[in-house]
Amino acid sequence: MARRVVVTGGSVITALGFELSDFWDRLCSGKSGITTFERFDSSDLKVKFAGEIKDFSLSDHTDLTIKDARRLDRFSQFAMAAAHKSIHQSQADFTKEDPFRCGVLVGSGIGGLQEIEAQHSNLFGRGSSRVSPFMIPKIMVNAAGGNISVNWGLKGPNIAIATACASATNAIGDAFKLIQHDVAEIMVTGGTEAPITPMGVSGFARMKALSTRNDEPERASRPFDMERDGFVLAEGAGLVVLEEREHAIKRGAPIFAEVLGYGVSADASHITAPDPTGAGASYAMTQALKDAKLNLDDIDYVNAHGTSTPLGDKAETFALKKVFESHAKKMAVSSTKSQLGHLLGASGGVEFIVGMLALQNQVIPPTINLENPDPDCDLDYVPDEPRETKVNYVLSNSFGFGGHNACLVLGRAT
């Protein structure tokens, strides 16, 4: 019998807040974290807004100093802060654990983009001697997980995942399997991203992936709405502590949810556009349900990938109907990207935690800005208002550029 895996800690760093209680209250109140840029001059940019995190300082969330923070790119700083909060919540004391049975698996779609831009400017503006010796260990995608491993002395599996917007979901799913198959007892896992830089915004805008609703940023992310015109870039992290259930019970850890199933697939269709038939997404959802040993009508809530792109929302709706058949219109589906924006490689980590909180509170957060529903998107998207209802099982979807599909099933802690 496969070992059971539970969630004993979780934390978010988002534009809607850093503390889970505040984050959840704002999410269920329908607040938007989307604002005009403040960190850099956007006068030359086509898109001037994002889910930008304000007033973040690593030293406010960890015992790391300002000097320590300078050696970490912003995406690693987010990860370190979320790891600190998650581990604290889990009450894990790694000095009492076998370090080779404790690991890290953190995803990021891009890695240290802020540092890449800064050192590019140094190279071409001031010469090669001005390139920082810390550049490489700051930009690498595995820097976030590596720093968590070093800081907490975790000597077990230490892996980085880079599958674009599916990164965090792949990371949590792979960590789940490592524990299930007795490779580890505890894994710190999730995703982190810091893509809000002039180059990052320009790149996504030039490929016409972003909404250009500069005059009303808080209404720009509108999944499943007829007037959606692209996603809203966001930054942050969502990390959890996963643990073998008996191990967690033995040490008296809090248990917030159970991870039940994981499914993955590839579209093998287009490097950025989703497969319009939904075949890949459907297969990943079906595999996650099969892994969880659940029936279609067991799922109460789907936290959709729901990015607010014309093609993506339509394809996901089609895939949900293909998988769930008649149950598709009976279950609740919402996209919290309508409030948070799209955290790319971190989105699945934050949304996994949203699913955990929905199970705990028996409340489904809304999809805001859904004012003129697309006829092709005809499911119950929980528009505008949260819904108090029975939530026993949650499906969380993440689909990334490159055709990556990853889905997780969570259940209430028992």
Backbone torsions as a table, in degrees:
resi	resn	phi	psi	omega
1	MET	NA	131.3	-178.5
2	ALA	-65.5	145.0	179.1
3	ARG	-70.0	143.6	179.9
4	ARG	-86.3	144.1	-174.5
5	VAL	-123.8	129.2	-177.3
6	VAL	-122.9	164.0	176.4
7	VAL	-99.6	121.5	-179.9
8	THR	-112.1	-2.8	176.9
9	GLY	-164.3	153.2	178.9
10	GLY	-161.6	147.9	-179.2
11	SER	-154.0	147.2	176.1
12	VAL	-123.4	147.2	167.6
13	ILE	-122.9	104.8	-173.5
14	THR	-141.7	171.9	176.7
15	ALA	-69.4	-13.1	176.6
16	LEU	-99.0	5.4	175.6
17	GLY	134.6	168.0	-177.0
18	PHE	-112.7	-19.5	179.9
19	GLU	-101.9	136.1	-174.0
20	LEU	-58.0	-39.9	-178.6
21	SER	-64.7	-44.8	178.2
22	ASP	-65.1	-44.8	179.8
23	PHE	-57.1	-47.5	-177.9
24	TRP	-66.9	-42.3	179.2
25	ASP	-60.9	-44.2	-179.3
26	ARG	-68.4	-38.2	178.7
27	LEU	-62.3	-46.6	-178.3
28	CYS	-75.0	-16.2	175.4
29	SER	-86.1	-2.2	178.7
30	GLY	75.1	22.1	-179.8
31	LYS	-76.4	150.0	177.3
32	SER	-105.8	138.8	175.8
33	GLY	-98.6	12.1	-175.3
34	ILE	-91.0	123.9	-177.8
35	THR	-140.7	168.9	174.6
36	THR	-69.1	146.2	-179.6
37	PHE	-55.9	141.4	173.7
38	GLU	-121.4	-22.9	-170.3
39	ARG	-79.5	-21.9	-179.8
40	PHE	-150.8	164.1	-178.6
41	ASP	-70.9	122.2	-178.3
42	SER	-109.3	13.2	-174.1
43	SER	-60.8	-28.4	-178.2
44	ASP	-94.0	0.9	-175.4
45	LEU	-97.4	145.3	178.5
46	LYS	-70.8	-34.2	178.5
47	VAL	-112.2	131.6	-171.1
48	LYS	-122.8	22.2	-176.7
49	PHE	-148.3	161.7	-179.7
50	ALA	-172.2	177.3	171.5
51	GLY	-85.9	70.2	-174.2
52	GLU	-85.3	134.3	179.0
53	ILE	-85.8	126.9	-177.8
54	LYS	-99.0	149.3	168.8
55	ASP	54.4	43.3	177.3
56	PHE	-94.1	129.2	173.2
57	SER	-135.0	125.0	-177.0
58	LEU	-58.4	-36.2	-178.0
59	SER	-66.8	-18.1	176.9
60	ASP	-75.5	-18.3	-173.0
61	HIS	-117.6	-11.2	-178.9
62	THR	-140.3	179.6	174.7
63	ASP	-93.5	12.8	177.4
64	LEU	-78.2	147.3	-176.6
65	THR	-90.5	172.1	175.3
66	ILE	-60.8	-37.2	177.8
67	LYS	-63.5	-41.9	176.8
68	ASP	-60.6	-42.4	-177.2
69	ALA	-62.7	-33.2	-178.9
70	ARG	-64.8	-18.8	179.7
71	ARG	-92.8	5.8	-179.8
72	LEU	-124.3	132.1	171.0
73	ASP	-65.2	161.2	-176.7
74	ARG	-56.1	-37.3	-178.5
75	PHE	-66.6	-34.3	176.4
76	SER	-73.6	-34.2	176.5
77	GLN	-61.9	-43.5	177.5
78	PHE	-59.5	-44.4	-178.7
79	ALA	-63.6	-42.1	-179.9
80	MET	-64.0	-40.6	179.1
81	ALA	-65.4	-45.4	-179.7
82	ALA	-66.6	-38.0	178.0
83	ALA	-63.0	-44.7	179.9
84	HIS	-57.9	-46.5	-178.2
85	LYS	-68.0	-40.6	-178.9
86	SER	-65.9	-44.9	-179.3
87	ILE	-65.5	-40.2	177.8
88	HIS	-61.9	-44.1	-179.4
89	GLN	-64.5	-35.8	-178.5
90	SER	-73.8	-13.2	-178.1
91	GLN	62.1	23.7	179.0
92	ALA	-74.0	133.3	174.6
93	ASP	-116.0	98.3	-173.4
94	PHE	-70.6	-13.3	174.9
95	THR	-71.0	-16.5	179.2
96	LYS	-102.3	4.6	-178.3
97	GLU	-110.0	157.0	170.1
98	ASP	-70.5	113.2	-174.1
99	PRO	-61.5	-23.8	-180.0
100	PHE	-80.9	-3.6	175.9
101	ARG	-107.3	9.4	179.8
102	CYS	-124.6	127.6	-174.3
103	GLY	-138.7	-174.8	-176.1
104	VAL	-136.6	136.0	174.9
105	LEU	-144.6	99.2	-173.6
106	VAL	-121.4	134.5	179.8
107	GLY	-104.6	152.9	172.7
108	SER	-156.6	135.4	-179.4
109	GLY	-75.2	-31.9	-171.1
110	ILE	-122.5	-40.1	-175.6
111	GLY	87.6	-145.3	-169.6
112	GLY	-82.8	66.1	-176.8
113	LEU	-66.0	-38.1	-179.9
114	GLN	-60.1	-42.6	179.8
115	GLU	-70.1	-36.5	176.9
116	ILE	-58.4	-46.7	-180.0
117	GLU	-64.0	-43.3	-178.4
118	ALA	-62.8	-43.8	-177.1
119	GLN	-77.4	-26.4	171.9
120	HIS	-62.8	-43.3	178.0
121	SER	-63.4	-41.5	177.9
122	ASN	-61.8	-44.8	-177.4
123	LEU	-60.6	-49.5	-174.2
124	PHE	-90.4	-13.0	178.0
125	GLY	-100.1	-30.7	-173.2
126	ARG	-128.6	-7.1	177.1
127	GLY	103.7	162.7	-173.3
128	SER	-64.1	-27.6	-179.0
129	SER	-69.5	-12.7	-178.6
130	ARG	-97.4	1.3	175.2
131	VAL	-72.5	132.0	-174.4
132	SER	-67.3	136.9	174.8
133	PRO	-67.4	-13.0	178.5
134	PHE	-93.1	1.9	-174.5
135	MET	-57.9	-53.7	-174.3
136	ILE	-60.8	-51.1	178.8
137	PRO	-68.3	-8.5	175.6
138	LYS	-91.1	-33.4	-172.4
139	ILE	-89.2	-22.8	-172.7
140	MET	-64.5	140.0	-176.9
141	VAL	-59.0	-31.5	-179.2
142	ASN	-82.6	3.7	-179.2
143	ALA	-65.0	-37.2	-178.8
144	ALA	-61.9	-54.0	179.5
145	GLY	-65.4	-37.9	179.5
146	GLY	-61.4	-42.3	179.7
147	ASN	-69.1	-35.6	175.3
148	ILE	-63.5	-44.8	179.4
149	SER	-58.6	-46.8	-179.3
150	VAL	-64.9	-45.9	-174.3
151	ASN	-64.5	-37.5	-177.0
152	TRP	-105.5	4.2	177.1
153	GLY	66.1	37.2	-177.5
154	LEU	-90.4	113.5	-171.0
155	LYS	-107.2	5.0	177.6
156	GLY	-80.8	-154.5	-179.6
157	PRO	-53.5	132.0	179.2
158	ASN	-134.3	98.6	-168.9
159	ILE	-131.2	143.1	175.1
160	ALA	-112.3	140.3	179.8
161	ILE	-115.9	133.4	175.5
162	ALA	-133.3	87.5	178.1
163	THR	-124.7	46.2	179.0
164	ALA	53.6	-129.9	-172.8
165	CYS	-75.5	-3.5	175.2
166	ALA	-97.8	1.7	-170.5
167	SER	-56.1	-51.5	-176.1
168	ALA	-66.3	-38.9	179.8
169	THR	-67.4	-41.0	173.1
170	ASN	-61.1	-40.5	-179.4
171	ALA	-62.7	-48.0	-179.4
172	ILE	-65.4	-41.4	179.3
173	GLY	-64.0	-42.5	178.9
174	ASP	-68.3	-37.4	176.2
175	ALA	-63.4	-41.2	175.8
176	PHE	-55.2	-46.0	-178.8
177	LYS	-69.7	-35.2	177.7
178	LEU	-62.3	-40.0	177.8
179	ILE	-73.0	-43.9	-178.4
180	GLN	-57.9	-35.8	-178.1
181	HIS	-96.8	18.8	170.0
182	ASP	65.9	29.6	173.6
183	VAL	-87.3	-26.4	-178.9
184	ALA	-148.4	160.7	174.6
185	GLU	-99.9	-38.4	-177.4
186	ILE	-133.5	136.1	175.1
187	MET	-132.2	131.6	170.5
188	VAL	-92.7	122.0	-169.0
189	THR	-150.5	162.4	-179.8
190	GLY	145.0	-146.0	-177.1
191	GLY	-149.4	160.7	-179.0
192	THR	-148.9	148.1	-177.5
193	GLU	-158.4	142.8	176.0
194	ALA	-140.5	71.0	-174.5
195	PRO	-92.5	0.9	-174.4
196	ILE	-84.8	84.1	176.0
197	THR	-134.9	164.6	178.0
198	PRO	-55.6	-40.6	179.7
199	MET	-70.0	-42.8	-179.9
200	GLY	-60.9	-48.1	179.4
201	VAL	-63.3	-44.3	-178.4
202	SER	-62.7	-42.1	-178.7
203	GLY	-62.6	-48.2	179.6
204	PHE	-68.2	-35.7	179.2
205	ALA	-67.5	-40.3	-178.7
206	ARG	-64.7	-29.5	177.4
207	MET	-87.6	6.8	176.2
208	LYS	62.3	34.2	178.3
209	ALA	-88.7	-22.0	-171.8
210	LEU	-97.8	149.0	169.6
211	SER	-65.0	145.9	178.7
212	THR	-114.4	25.5	-177.0
213	ARG	-79.7	65.9	-174.7
214	ASN	-65.4	-25.0	-175.2
215	ASP	-80.0	-16.9	178.2
216	GLU	-148.1	71.3	-174.0
217	PRO	-57.1	-35.7	-177.6
218	GLU	-67.0	-14.9	178.7
219	ARG	-108.0	9.1	-173.1
220	ALA	-76.5	-38.2	178.9
221	SER	-86.8	112.0	-173.3
222	ARG	-140.1	69.6	-179.4
223	PRO	-55.0	139.3	174.4
224	PHE	69.7	4.9	178.7
225	ASP	-90.4	148.1	-179.8
226	MET	-60.2	-30.0	-174.8
227	GLU	-95.3	13.3	177.3
228	ARG	-64.8	141.1	-175.7
229	ASP	-136.7	20.8	179.2
230	GLY	135.5	167.1	-179.0
231	PHE	-86.7	167.5	178.0
232	VAL	-110.7	122.3	-178.4
233	LEU	-66.0	143.2	178.2
234	ALA	-146.3	167.2	-179.2
235	GLU	-131.7	164.3	176.6
236	GLY	140.5	-162.8	-178.2
237	ALA	-151.0	152.9	171.8
238	GLY	-140.6	111.2	-178.1
239	LEU	-124.7	146.9	177.3
240	VAL	-131.5	161.6	170.5
241	VAL	-106.5	117.1	175.0
242	LEU	-100.5	146.8	-173.5
243	GLU	-152.7	145.5	173.4
244	GLU	-62.1	132.8	-168.1
245	ARG	-58.6	-47.6	-178.0
246	GLU	-65.8	-35.2	176.5
247	HIS	-62.9	-42.8	179.7
248	ALA	-65.3	-43.6	179.5
249	ILE	-63.3	-42.5	-177.1
250	LYS	-60.3	-36.8	-178.3
251	ARG	-94.5	5.0	176.6
252	GLY	72.7	31.0	-178.4
253	ALA	-75.3	149.9	171.5
254	PRO	-67.6	143.0	178.2
255	ILE	-123.2	119.8	-173.1
256	PHE	-101.6	-26.5	-179.4
257	ALA	-169.4	170.3	176.5
258	GLU	-121.4	137.3	174.7
259	VAL	-87.3	125.4	-171.4
260	LEU	-113.2	-32.0	-175.1
261	GLY	-155.1	155.9	-176.1
262	TYR	-146.6	130.0	177.2
263	GLY	-134.0	142.3	-179.6
264	VAL	-137.0	155.0	175.6
265	SER	-166.7	176.4	173.8
266	ALA	-128.7	144.1	175.4
267	ASP	-71.7	-37.2	-175.4
268	ALA	49.4	44.7	-172.5
269	SER	-125.7	-54.8	-176.3
270	HIS	-153.4	149.2	-174.0
271	ILE	-71.5	-24.9	178.9
272	THR	-126.9	-30.1	-177.1
273	ALA	-87.3	144.0	177.0
274	PRO	-72.0	153.9	172.7
275	ASP	-65.8	116.7	-176.2
276	PRO	-63.6	-19.5	177.7
277	THR	-79.2	-15.0	179.9
278	GLY	70.2	17.0	-174.9
279	ALA	-62.4	-46.3	-178.0
280	GLY	-66.8	-46.7	179.1
281	ALA	-62.1	-41.7	179.6
282	SER	-61.0	-43.9	-179.1
283	TYR	-63.0	-42.7	-179.9
284	ALA	-63.0	-42.7	178.1
285	MET	-63.7	-44.2	-179.5
286	THR	-61.8	-41.8	179.5
287	GLN	-66.3	-37.6	178.6
288	ALA	-64.4	-41.5	178.3
289	LEU	-66.5	-40.7	178.2
290	LYS	-63.9	-42.7	179.1
291	ASP	-63.0	-36.0	-179.7
292	ALA	-80.3	-9.2	-178.6
293	LYS	59.2	44.4	-179.8
294	LEU	-115.6	155.8	172.5
295	ASN	-87.9	164.3	-179.2
296	LEU	-57.4	-43.6	-174.6
297	ASP	-80.1	4.8	174.7
298	ASP	-78.1	-26.3	-176.3
299	ILE	-75.2	122.9	179.7
300	ASP	-94.0	-30.6	-172.5
301	TYR	-147.1	135.6	172.9
302	VAL	-114.9	119.1	169.1
303	ASN	-85.0	102.3	-172.6
304	ALA	-72.5	155.1	171.4
305	HIS	-61.6	-45.9	167.0
306	GLY	34.3	69.4	-172.1
307	THR	-86.3	-12.3	-176.2
308	SER	82.8	24.7	173.3
309	THR	-98.8	147.2	-177.8
310	PRO	-57.0	-43.7	-177.8
311	LEU	-79.5	-41.8	-172.5
312	GLY	-64.2	-46.7	-177.6
313	ASP	-65.8	-37.7	179.0
314	LYS	-66.9	-43.5	-179.4
315	ALA	-65.5	-39.4	180.0
316	GLU	-67.5	-40.9	177.2
317	THR	-59.9	-43.4	179.2
318	PHE	-61.7	-43.9	-179.2
319	ALA	-65.4	-40.1	178.1
320	LEU	-61.8	-41.9	179.8
321	LYS	-69.0	-33.5	178.9
322	LYS	-66.7	-40.5	-178.5
323	VAL	-76.6	-50.3	-169.1
324	PHE	-91.3	-9.1	175.4
325	GLU	53.4	-126.8	-175.3
326	SER	-67.8	-22.5	180.0
327	HIS	-74.6	-16.9	-175.8
328	ALA	-56.1	-38.4	-177.7
329	LYS	-89.0	-0.4	178.4
330	LYS	-99.3	-20.8	-177.8
331	MET	-95.9	158.1	179.0
332	ALA	-87.1	140.2	178.0
333	VAL	-132.7	128.9	174.3
334	SER	-141.9	157.9	177.2
335	SER	-118.6	110.0	178.4
336	THR	-78.2	-4.3	172.0
337	LYS	-65.8	-20.0	176.6
338	SER	-60.9	-25.1	-179.6
339	GLN	-107.6	-33.3	-174.1
340	LEU	-93.8	-22.7	-165.7
341	GLY	80.0	-174.5	-175.7
342	HIS	-105.2	111.3	-178.7
343	LEU	-86.4	18.1	177.5
344	LEU	49.7	-118.0	-176.3
345	GLY	-65.5	-14.8	177.5
346	ALA	-94.8	-11.8	-171.3
347	SER	-59.6	-42.6	-178.4
348	GLY	-64.6	-31.3	177.4
349	GLY	-68.2	-46.0	178.1
350	VAL	-64.1	-42.2	-176.3
351	GLU	-72.2	-30.5	172.1
352	PHE	-60.7	-42.3	178.5
353	ILE	-68.0	-35.9	174.1
354	VAL	-59.2	-43.4	177.5
355	GLY	-61.9	-41.0	177.1
356	MET	-61.1	-43.2	-179.3
357	LEU	-69.8	-33.6	176.5
358	ALA	-63.6	-40.7	177.1
359	LEU	-64.3	-43.1	-178.2
360	GLN	-66.6	-42.0	-172.3
361	ASN	-97.0	-8.7	-177.0
362	GLN	55.3	42.9	179.4
363	VAL	-137.0	138.3	176.6
364	ILE	-105.2	122.9	179.4
365	PRO	-71.6	156.4	-172.7
366	PRO	-86.3	168.6	162.7
367	THR	-100.2	114.9	179.4
368	ILE	-90.3	169.1	178.3
369	ASN	66.1	15.2	177.5
370	LEU	-90.2	84.9	-172.0
371	GLU	-103.0	-29.2	-176.7
372	ASN	-136.7	81.2	-172.9
373	PRO	-55.4	138.7	174.8
374	ASP	-73.0	127.1	178.8
375	PRO	-57.2	-26.7	177.7
376	ASP	-79.2	-10.6	177.9
377	CYS	-115.8	89.0	-165.8
378	ASP	-119.6	34.9	177.0
379	LEU	-100.7	179.4	179.9
380	ASP	-87.0	96.5	-173.9
381	TYR	-93.6	13.4	177.1
382	VAL	51.2	61.6	-174.1
383	PRO	-67.7	129.0	165.1
384	ASP	70.4	-36.9	-175.2
385	GLU	-120.2	140.9	175.1
386	PRO	-66.6	160.6	-177.2
387	ARG	-129.6	121.9	173.1
388	GLU	-81.9	122.6	-176.3
389	THR	-164.7	170.8	176.4
390	LYS	-68.7	126.7	175.9
391	VAL	-133.1	103.9	177.8
392	ASN	-104.6	-31.8	-177.9
393	TYR	-138.2	137.0	-177.5
394	VAL	-126.0	138.6	171.3
395	LEU	-109.6	130.2	178.2
396	SER	-116.9	122.6	-175.8
397	ASN	-105.5	139.8	172.6
398	SER	-141.3	127.5	-179.8
399	PHE	-129.3	129.5	-172.3
400	GLY	-121.5	157.0	170.3
401	PHE	-49.9	143.9	-173.7
402	GLY	96.8	-6.1	179.4
403	GLY	83.2	20.0	-178.1
404	HIS	-80.2	129.3	176.8
405	ASN	-123.3	131.5	179.4
406	ALA	-144.9	134.9	-177.3
407	CYS	-137.1	142.1	179.1
408	LEU	-127.2	145.4	174.2
409	VAL	-115.2	129.3	177.0
410	LEU	-116.2	151.1	174.3
411	GLY	-132.2	164.7	178.4
412	ARG	-63.9	147.4	178.6
413	ALA	-66.2	131.1	177.6
414	THR	-130.9	NA	NA
